[in-house]
Amino acid sequence: MTLPHTMLAIEITQAGGPDVLAPCTIPVPVPGHGQIVIRVAFAGVNRPDALQRAGAYNPPANASPLPGLEASGHIAAIGPGVTRWQVGEAVCALLPGGGYAEYALTAADQALPIPQGMSLREAACLPETCFTVWSNVVMRGGLKAGERFLVHGGTSGIGTTAIQIARALGARVFTTAGSDEKCAVCTDLGAEKALNYKNDDFVALMKSLGGADLILDMVGGSYLPRNVRSLADDGRLVQIAFLTGPKVELNFAEVMMRRLTITGSTLRPQSDLAKARIAAEVEQHVWPMVARGALKPVMDSEFPLNGAADAHRRIESSGHIGKIVLKVGD
């Protein structure tokens, strides 16, 4: 496949609101050792994209400055040292950035085959959420069958994925969401109980059940001490984002006395080797869930590439349920 010299992309012209996203023409990336270039069909839209646009989440060194952390499409070029893939193969992949473009560069080990029977549109929604959920809920959080698992933001891309993966693992799943409609979606996905956080107290619920063995939180702020109170003795809290702020006063005497574990991670800054290990686990454990129908992306909406600003408005409205994608190519 002969690559063009230039491509259409969406750049962040300056830190700010959705209107700072603008189309541009830039060179097509060239793969280095161990890398592939994907001709993008669909790109996933995630909250870290909006944070980067706002100036609050800078890309790692040597990564594309363009937003976009996951995509699906066909391999357009292969760098030296790549043995698994061939030009023309359909893949979905975790990206270090650059998904809002006609072509995207990533490490070959962070690409995965499209699950059988799944469209490129759906597959574009898998990498960021599946890598994040599996690495934090299982590899870091150690969730086991029979444990009580609480995830906040149950209708987000992360939340809908976490509910399904935890249920497939045999855990008892509980979640919070911002409306009765969203709570109904969560229970349909397999949550035992979904609480409308505007009306109900998740601390009281979890305490009545004996406490959560594991909590996955993206909210932070005032949720941090409430999460601690919600945990069972020897429970674990995994923090992956701070939608309401990272700083709060916390009494660590309770953490000590009840032998609690508080940990957290972010995916993007991790090394290529670490991401490759996560990719291997996702392919081994999560892709079979997809194959048997235990995990399916919940799709919210689709926008054209030049509608990236509208996609960001949608994700920041918090009205979405599931994943948002940009349609880039065929």
PAVEX-448739 format. One record per residue (C-alpha): residue number from 1; residue in three letters; y, z, x. Coordinates in steps of 0.5 Angstrom, whole numbers, plus 500, padded with zeros to 3 digits. Example, Ala and Ser with C-alpha at 12.3 -4.5 7.8 and 13.67 -1.06 7.14 Angstrom:
BEGIN
<pt i="1" aa="ALA" v="491" w="516" u="525"/>
<pt i="2" aa="SER" v="498" w="514" u="527"/>
This chain:
BEGIN
<pt i="1" aa="MET" v="500" w="500" u="500"/>
<pt i="2" aa="THR" v="507" w="498" u="503"/>
<pt i="3" aa="LEU" v="512" w="503" u="502"/>
<pt i="4" aa="PRO" v="519" w="501" u="500"/>
<pt i="5" aa="HIS" v="525" w="504" u="505"/>
<pt i="6" aa="THR" v="529" w="507" u="499"/>
<pt i="7" aa="MET" v="527" w="511" u="493"/>
<pt i="8" aa="LEU" v="531" w="514" u="487"/>
<pt i="9" aa="ALA" v="531" w="522" u="487"/>
<pt i="10" aa="ILE" v="535" w="527" u="484"/>
<pt i="11" aa="GLU" v="539" w="532" u="489"/>
<pt i="12" aa="ILE" v="543" w="538" u="488"/>
<pt i="13" aa="THR" v="550" w="536" u="490"/>
<pt i="14" aa="GLN" v="552" w="543" u="490"/>
<pt i="15" aa="ALA" v="550" w="550" u="488"/>
<pt i="16" aa="GLY" v="552" w="551" u="481"/>
<pt i="17" aa="GLY" v="549" w="549" u="473"/>
<pt i="18" aa="PRO" v="545" w="544" u="471"/>
<pt i="19" aa="ASP" v="550" w="539" u="472"/>
<pt i="20" aa="VAL" v="550" w="539" u="479"/>
<pt i="21" aa="LEU" v="544" w="535" u="479"/>
<pt i="22" aa="ALA" v="545" w="528" u="480"/>
<pt i="23" aa="PRO" v="541" w="521" u="482"/>
<pt i="24" aa="CYS" v="541" w="519" u="489"/>
<pt i="25" aa="THR" v="538" w="514" u="493"/>
<pt i="26" aa="ILE" v="535" w="516" u="500"/>
<pt i="27" aa="PRO" v="529" w="514" u="505"/>
<pt i="28" aa="VAL" v="522" w="514" u="503"/>
<pt i="29" aa="PRO" v="519" w="520" u="507"/>
<pt i="30" aa="VAL" v="514" w="518" u="512"/>
<pt i="31" aa="PRO" v="508" w="522" u="513"/>
<pt i="32" aa="GLY" v="506" w="526" u="519"/>
<pt i="33" aa="HIS" v="500" w="529" u="522"/>
<pt i="34" aa="GLY" v="496" w="532" u="516"/>
<pt i="35" aa="GLN" v="501" w="530" u="511"/>
<pt i="36" aa="ILE" v="501" w="525" u="505"/>
<pt i="37" aa="VAL" v="506" w="521" u="501"/>
<pt i="38" aa="ILE" v="505" w="521" u="493"/>
<pt i="39" aa="ARG" v="508" w="516" u="489"/>
<pt i="40" aa="VAL" v="510" w="521" u="484"/>
<pt i="41" aa="ALA" v="508" w="520" u="476"/>
<pt i="42" aa="PHE" v="510" w="527" u="474"/>
<pt i="43" aa="ALA" v="514" w="532" u="477"/>
<pt i="44" aa="GLY" v="513" w="540" u="474"/>
<pt i="45" aa="VAL" v="520" w="543" u="473"/>
<pt i="46" aa="ASN" v="519" w="551" u="475"/>
<pt i="47" aa="ARG" v="524" w="557" u="475"/>
<pt i="48" aa="PRO" v="525" w="556" u="482"/>
<pt i="49" aa="ASP" v="528" w="549" u="482"/>
<pt i="50" aa="ALA" v="533" w="552" u="478"/>
<pt i="51" aa="LEU" v="534" w="558" u="482"/>
<pt i="52" aa="GLN" v="535" w="553" u="488"/>
<pt i="53" aa="ARG" v="540" w="549" u="484"/>
<pt i="54" aa="ALA" v="544" w="555" u="483"/>
<pt i="55" aa="GLY" v="544" w="557" u="491"/>
<pt i="56" aa="ALA" v="539" w="563" u="490"/>
<pt i="57" aa="TYR" v="533" w="560" u="493"/>
<pt i="58" aa="ASN" v="533" w="556" u="499"/>
<pt i="59" aa="PRO" v="528" w="551" u="501"/>
<pt i="60" aa="PRO" v="524" w="553" u="508"/>
<pt i="61" aa="ALA" v="526" w="550" u="514"/>
<pt i="62" aa="ASN" v="524" w="543" u="515"/>
<pt i="63" aa="ALA" v="522" w="542" u="507"/>
<pt i="64" aa="SER" v="526" w="537" u="503"/>
<pt i="65" aa="PRO" v="532" w="539" u="500"/>
<pt i="66" aa="LEU" v="530" w="536" u="493"/>
<pt i="67" aa="PRO" v="528" w="541" u="488"/>
<pt i="68" aa="GLY" v="521" w="540" u="485"/>
<pt i="69" aa="LEU" v="515" w="544" u="487"/>
<pt i="70" aa="GLU" v="509" w="540" u="484"/>
<pt i="71" aa="ALA" v="507" w="533" u="482"/>
<pt i="72" aa="SER" v="502" w="528" u="480"/>
<pt i="73" aa="GLY" v="501" w="521" u="482"/>
<pt i="74" aa="HIS" v="497" w="517" u="487"/>
<pt i="75" aa="ILE" v="497" w="517" u="494"/>
<pt i="76" aa="ALA" v="502" w="512" u="497"/>
<pt i="77" aa="ALA" v="501" w="513" u="505"/>
<pt i="78" aa="ILE" v="497" w="518" u="509"/>
<pt i="79" aa="GLY" v="499" w="521" u="516"/>
<pt i="80" aa="PRO" v="494" w="522" u="522"/>
<pt i="81" aa="GLY" v="489" w="527" u="522"/>
<pt i="82" aa="VAL" v="488" w="526" u="514"/>
<pt i="83" aa="THR" v="480" w="525" u="513"/>
<pt i="84" aa="ARG" v="479" w="527" u="505"/>
<pt i="85" aa="TRP" v="484" w="522" u="502"/>
<pt i="86" aa="GLN" v="485" w="515" u="501"/>
<pt i="87" aa="VAL" v="491" w="511" u="499"/>
<pt i="88" aa="GLY" v="491" w="510" u="492"/>
<pt i="89" aa="GLU" v="487" w="516" u="490"/>
<pt i="90" aa="ALA" v="490" w="520" u="484"/>
<pt i="91" aa="VAL" v="492" w="527" u="486"/>
<pt i="92" aa="CYS" v="496" w="533" u="484"/>
<pt i="93" aa="ALA" v="499" w="537" u="489"/>
<pt i="94" aa="LEU" v="503" w="543" u="491"/>
<pt i="95" aa="LEU" v="510" w="541" u="494"/>
<pt i="96" aa="PRO" v="515" w="544" u="499"/>
<pt i="97" aa="GLY" v="520" w="541" u="495"/>
<pt i="98" aa="GLY" v="522" w="534" u="494"/>
<pt i="99" aa="GLY" v="518" w="533" u="487"/>
<pt i="100" aa="TYR" v="524" w="530" u="483"/>
<pt i="101" aa="ALA" v="523" w="523" u="487"/>
<pt i="102" aa="GLU" v="519" w="517" u="486"/>
<pt i="103" aa="TYR" v="515" w="519" u="493"/>
<pt i="104" aa="ALA" v="514" w="526" u="495"/>
<pt i="105" aa="LEU" v="511" w="529" u="502"/>
<pt i="106" aa="THR" v="506" w="534" u="502"/>
<pt i="107" aa="ALA" v="501" w="537" u="507"/>
<pt i="108" aa="ALA" v="494" w="534" u="505"/>
<pt i="109" aa="ASP" v="491" w="540" u="504"/>
<pt i="110" aa="GLN" v="495" w="542" u="499"/>
<pt i="111" aa="ALA" v="493" w="536" u="494"/>
<pt i="112" aa="LEU" v="487" w="537" u="489"/>
<pt i="113" aa="PRO" v="484" w="531" u="485"/>
<pt i="114" aa="ILE" v="486" w="531" u="478"/>
<pt i="115" aa="PRO" v="481" w="534" u="474"/>
<pt i="116" aa="GLN" v="476" w="530" u="470"/>
<pt i="117" aa="GLY" v="479" w="528" u="463"/>
<pt i="118" aa="MET" v="486" w="530" u="465"/>
<pt i="119" aa="SER" v="492" w="526" u="464"/>
<pt i="120" aa="LEU" v="497" w="526" u="470"/>
<pt i="121" aa="ARG" v="502" w="529" u="466"/>
<pt i="122" aa="GLU" v="498" w="535" u="465"/>
<pt i="123" aa="ALA" v="496" w="535" u="472"/>
<pt i="124" aa="ALA" v="503" w="535" u="474"/>
<pt i="125" aa="CYS" v="503" w="542" u="471"/>
<pt i="126" aa="LEU" v="497" w="545" u="475"/>
<pt i="127" aa="PRO" v="499" w="546" u="482"/>
<pt i="128" aa="GLU" v="505" w="551" u="482"/>
<pt i="129" aa="THR" v="502" w="556" u="477"/>
<pt i="130" aa="CYS" v="495" w="556" u="479"/>
<pt i="131" aa="PHE" v="496" w="557" u="486"/>
<pt i="132" aa="THR" v="501" w="563" u="484"/>
<pt i="133" aa="VAL" v="497" w="566" u="479"/>
<pt i="134" aa="TRP" v="490" w="565" u="483"/>
<pt i="135" aa="SER" v="493" w="568" u="489"/>
<pt i="136" aa="ASN" v="497" w="574" u="486"/>
<pt i="137" aa="VAL" v="492" w="576" u="480"/>
<pt i="138" aa="VAL" v="486" w="575" u="484"/>
<pt i="139" aa="MET" v="487" w="574" u="491"/>
<pt i="140" aa="ARG" v="492" w="579" u="492"/>
<pt i="141" aa="GLY" v="491" w="583" u="485"/>
<pt i="142" aa="GLY" v="483" w="583" u="485"/>
<pt i="143" aa="LEU" v="483" w="583" u="478"/>
<pt i="144" aa="LYS" v="475" w="584" u="475"/>
<pt i="145" aa="ALA" v="472" w="583" u="469"/>
<pt i="146" aa="GLY" v="473" w="588" u="464"/>
<pt i="147" aa="GLU" v="479" w="591" u="467"/>
<pt i="148" aa="ARG" v="486" w="591" u="463"/>
<pt i="149" aa="PHE" v="491" w="586" u="465"/>
<pt i="150" aa="LEU" v="498" w="586" u="463"/>
<pt i="151" aa="VAL" v="503" w="580" u="464"/>
<pt i="152" aa="HIS" v="510" w="579" u="462"/>
<pt i="153" aa="GLY" v="513" w="573" u="460"/>
<pt i="154" aa="GLY" v="507" w="570" u="456"/>
<pt i="155" aa="THR" v="509" w="564" u="454"/>
<pt i="156" aa="SER" v="512" w="562" u="461"/>
<pt i="157" aa="GLY" v="508" w="557" u="465"/>
<pt i="158" aa="ILE" v="506" w="563" u="469"/>
<pt i="159" aa="GLY" v="504" w="567" u="463"/>
<pt i="160" aa="THR" v="500" w="562" u="459"/>
<pt i="161" aa="THR" v="496" w="560" u="466"/>
<pt i="162" aa="ALA" v="495" w="568" u="467"/>
<pt i="163" aa="ILE" v="493" w="569" u="460"/>
<pt i="164" aa="GLN" v="487" w="564" u="461"/>
<pt i="165" aa="ILE" v="485" w="565" u="468"/>
<pt i="166" aa="ALA" v="484" w="572" u="466"/>
<pt i="167" aa="ARG" v="481" w="571" u="460"/>
<pt i="168" aa="ALA" v="476" w="566" u="463"/>
<pt i="169" aa="LEU" v="475" w="572" u="469"/>
<pt i="170" aa="GLY" v="473" w="577" u="463"/>
<pt i="171" aa="ALA" v="479" w="581" u="463"/>
<pt i="172" aa="ARG" v="482" w="584" u="457"/>
<pt i="173" aa="VAL" v="489" w="581" u="457"/>
<pt i="174" aa="PHE" v="495" w="584" u="454"/>
<pt i="175" aa="THR" v="502" w="580" u="455"/>
<pt i="176" aa="THR" v="510" w="581" u="452"/>
<pt i="177" aa="ALA" v="514" w="575" u="450"/>
<pt i="178" aa="GLY" v="521" w="574" u="446"/>
<pt i="179" aa="SER" v="519" w="573" u="439"/>
<pt i="180" aa="ASP" v="513" w="573" u="434"/>
<pt i="181" aa="GLU" v="512" w="566" u="435"/>
<pt i="182" aa="LYS" v="511" w="566" u="442"/>
<pt i="183" aa="CYS" v="507" w="572" u="441"/>
<pt i="184" aa="ALA" v="502" w="568" u="436"/>
<pt i="185" aa="VAL" v="502" w="563" u="442"/>
<pt i="186" aa="CYS" v="499" w="568" u="447"/>
<pt i="187" aa="THR" v="494" w="571" u="442"/>
<pt i="188" aa="ASP" v="492" w="564" u="441"/>
<pt i="189" aa="LEU" v="491" w="563" u="448"/>
<pt i="190" aa="GLY" v="486" w="569" u="449"/>
<pt i="191" aa="ALA" v="491" w="575" u="449"/>
<pt i="192" aa="GLU" v="488" w="581" u="446"/>
<pt i="193" aa="LYS" v="495" w="584" u="444"/>
<pt i="194" aa="ALA" v="502" w="580" u="445"/>
<pt i="195" aa="LEU" v="508" w="585" u="444"/>
<pt i="196" aa="ASN" v="515" w="582" u="442"/>
<pt i="197" aa="TYR" v="519" w="586" u="447"/>
<pt i="198" aa="LYS" v="525" w="586" u="443"/>
<pt i="199" aa="ASN" v="521" w="590" u="438"/>
<pt i="200" aa="ASP" v="515" w="594" u="441"/>
<pt i="201" aa="ASP" v="514" w="598" u="447"/>
<pt i="202" aa="PHE" v="509" w="596" u="452"/>
<pt i="203" aa="VAL" v="509" w="602" u="456"/>
<pt i="204" aa="ALA" v="506" w="606" u="450"/>
<pt i="205" aa="LEU" v="501" w="600" u="448"/>
<pt i="206" aa="MET" v="498" w="601" u="455"/>
<pt i="207" aa="LYS" v="498" w="608" u="455"/>
<pt i="208" aa="SER" v="494" w="608" u="449"/>
<pt i="209" aa="LEU" v="489" w="604" u="452"/>
<pt i="210" aa="GLY" v="488" w="608" u="458"/>
<pt i="211" aa="GLY" v="493" w="604" u="462"/>
<pt i="212" aa="ALA" v="493" w="597" u="466"/>
<pt i="213" aa="ASP" v="489" w="596" u="472"/>
<pt i="214" aa="LEU" v="493" w="590" u="474"/>
<pt i="215" aa="ILE" v="500" w="588" u="472"/>
<pt i="216" aa="LEU" v="503" w="581" u="474"/>
<pt i="217" aa="ASP" v="511" w="582" u="473"/>
<pt i="218" aa="MET" v="517" w="576" u="474"/>
<pt i="219" aa="VAL" v="522" w="581" u="470"/>
<pt i="220" aa="GLY" v="524" w="586" u="475"/>
<pt i="221" aa="GLY" v="530" w="591" u="474"/>
<pt i="222" aa="SER" v="528" w="596" u="469"/>
<pt i="223" aa="TYR" v="521" w="593" u="468"/>
<pt i="224" aa="LEU" v="519" w="596" u="475"/>
<pt i="225" aa="PRO" v="519" w="604" u="473"/>
<pt i="226" aa="ARG" v="516" w="602" u="466"/>
<pt i="227" aa="ASN" v="511" w="598" u="469"/>
<pt i="228" aa="VAL" v="509" w="604" u="474"/>
<pt i="229" aa="ARG" v="509" w="608" u="468"/>
<pt i="230" aa="SER" v="504" w="603" u="464"/>
<pt i="231" aa="LEU" v="499" w="603" u="470"/>
<pt i="232" aa="ALA" v="492" w="607" u="470"/>
<pt i="233" aa="ASP" v="491" w="611" u="476"/>
<pt i="234" aa="ASP" v="489" w="607" u="482"/>
<pt i="235" aa="GLY" v="493" w="601" u="478"/>
<pt i="236" aa="ARG" v="496" w="595" u="481"/>
<pt i="237" aa="LEU" v="503" w="592" u="480"/>
<pt i="238" aa="VAL" v="504" w="585" u="483"/>
<pt i="239" aa="GLN" v="511" w="583" u="483"/>
<pt i="240" aa="ILE" v="513" w="575" u="484"/>
<pt i="241" aa="ALA" v="520" w="574" u="481"/>
<pt i="242" aa="PHE" v="526" w="578" u="479"/>
<pt i="243" aa="LEU" v="529" w="575" u="473"/>
<pt i="244" aa="THR" v="533" w="581" u="472"/>
<pt i="245" aa="GLY" v="534" w="584" u="479"/>
<pt i="246" aa="PRO" v="530" w="586" u="485"/>
<pt i="247" aa="LYS" v="534" w="593" u="485"/>
<pt i="248" aa="VAL" v="532" w="599" u="481"/>
<pt i="249" aa="GLU" v="531" w="607" u="482"/>
<pt i="250" aa="LEU" v="524" w="609" u="483"/>
<pt i="251" aa="ASN" v="520" w="615" u="483"/>
<pt i="252" aa="PHE" v="515" w="614" u="489"/>
<pt i="253" aa="ALA" v="512" w="621" u="487"/>
<pt i="254" aa="GLU" v="508" w="618" u="481"/>
<pt i="255" aa="VAL" v="506" w="612" u="486"/>
<pt i="256" aa="MET" v="503" w="617" u="491"/>
<pt i="257" aa="MET" v="500" w="622" u="486"/>
<pt i="258" aa="ARG" v="496" w="617" u="482"/>
<pt i="259" aa="ARG" v="494" w="612" u="488"/>
<pt i="260" aa="LEU" v="498" w="606" u="485"/>
<pt i="261" aa="THR" v="499" w="600" u="489"/>
<pt i="262" aa="ILE" v="505" w="596" u="489"/>
<pt i="263" aa="THR" v="505" w="589" u="492"/>
<pt i="264" aa="GLY" v="508" w="582" u="491"/>
<pt i="265" aa="SER" v="509" w="575" u="494"/>
<pt i="266" aa="THR" v="513" w="569" u="494"/>
<pt i="267" aa="LEU" v="509" w="562" u="495"/>
<pt i="268" aa="ARG" v="514" w="557" u="498"/>
<pt i="269" aa="PRO" v="515" w="561" u="504"/>
<pt i="270" aa="GLN" v="508" w="562" u="506"/>
<pt i="271" aa="SER" v="505" w="557" u="512"/>
<pt i="272" aa="ASP" v="501" w="551" u="510"/>
<pt i="273" aa="LEU" v="495" w="554" u="513"/>
<pt i="274" aa="ALA" v="496" w="560" u="507"/>
<pt i="275" aa="LYS" v="497" w="555" u="502"/>
<pt i="276" aa="ALA" v="491" w="551" u="504"/>
<pt i="277" aa="ARG" v="487" w="557" u="503"/>
<pt i="278" aa="ILE" v="489" w="558" u="496"/>
<pt i="279" aa="ALA" v="488" w="551" u="495"/>
<pt i="280" aa="ALA" v="481" w="551" u="497"/>
<pt i="281" aa="GLU" v="480" w="557" u="492"/>
<pt i="282" aa="VAL" v="483" w="554" u="486"/>
<pt i="283" aa="GLU" v="479" w="548" u="487"/>
<pt i="284" aa="GLN" v="473" w="552" u="488"/>
<pt i="285" aa="HIS" v="474" w="557" u="482"/>
<pt i="286" aa="VAL" v="480" w="555" u="477"/>
<pt i="287" aa="TRP" v="478" w="547" u="477"/>
<pt i="288" aa="PRO" v="471" w="549" u="474"/>
<pt i="289" aa="MET" v="475" w="553" u="469"/>
<pt i="290" aa="VAL" v="479" w="547" u="467"/>
<pt i="291" aa="ALA" v="473" w="542" u="467"/>
<pt i="292" aa="ARG" v="470" w="547" u="462"/>
<pt i="293" aa="GLY" v="476" w="548" u="457"/>
<pt i="294" aa="ALA" v="477" w="555" u="459"/>
<pt i="295" aa="LEU" v="484" w="553" u="462"/>
<pt i="296" aa="LYS" v="489" w="548" u="459"/>
<pt i="297" aa="PRO" v="496" w="547" u="461"/>
<pt i="298" aa="VAL" v="501" w="549" u="455"/>
<pt i="299" aa="MET" v="506" w="543" u="455"/>
<pt i="300" aa="ASP" v="513" w="544" u="452"/>
<pt i="301" aa="SER" v="517" w="538" u="453"/>
<pt i="302" aa="GLU" v="518" w="532" u="458"/>
<pt i="303" aa="PHE" v="524" w="529" u="460"/>
<pt i="304" aa="PRO" v="526" w="522" u="464"/>
<pt i="305" aa="LEU" v="527" w="523" u="472"/>
<pt i="306" aa="ASN" v="535" w="522" u="470"/>
<pt i="307" aa="GLY" v="534" w="528" u="465"/>
<pt i="308" aa="ALA" v="533" w="533" u="470"/>
<pt i="309" aa="ALA" v="539" w="537" u="468"/>
<pt i="310" aa="ASP" v="537" w="537" u="461"/>
<pt i="311" aa="ALA" v="530" w="540" u="463"/>
<pt i="312" aa="HIS" v="534" w="545" u="467"/>
<pt i="313" aa="ARG" v="538" w="547" u="461"/>
<pt i="314" aa="ARG" v="531" w="547" u="457"/>
<pt i="315" aa="ILE" v="528" w="552" u="462"/>
<pt i="316" aa="GLU" v="534" w="557" u="463"/>
<pt i="317" aa="SER" v="535" w="557" u="455"/>
<pt i="318" aa="SER" v="528" w="561" u="455"/>
<pt i="319" aa="GLY" v="526" w="557" u="449"/>
<pt i="320" aa="HIS" v="521" w="553" u="452"/>
<pt i="321" aa="ILE" v="513" w="555" u="451"/>
<pt i="322" aa="GLY" v="509" w="553" u="457"/>
<pt i="323" aa="LYS" v="511" w="547" u="462"/>
<pt i="324" aa="ILE" v="516" w="542" u="462"/>
<pt i="325" aa="VAL" v="515" w="536" u="466"/>
<pt i="326" aa="LEU" v="519" w="530" u="469"/>
<pt i="327" aa="LYS" v="517" w="523" u="468"/>
<pt i="328" aa="VAL" v="518" w="519" u="474"/>
<pt i="329" aa="GLY" v="513" w="513" u="475"/>
<pt i="330" aa="ASP" v="507" w="510" u="472"/>
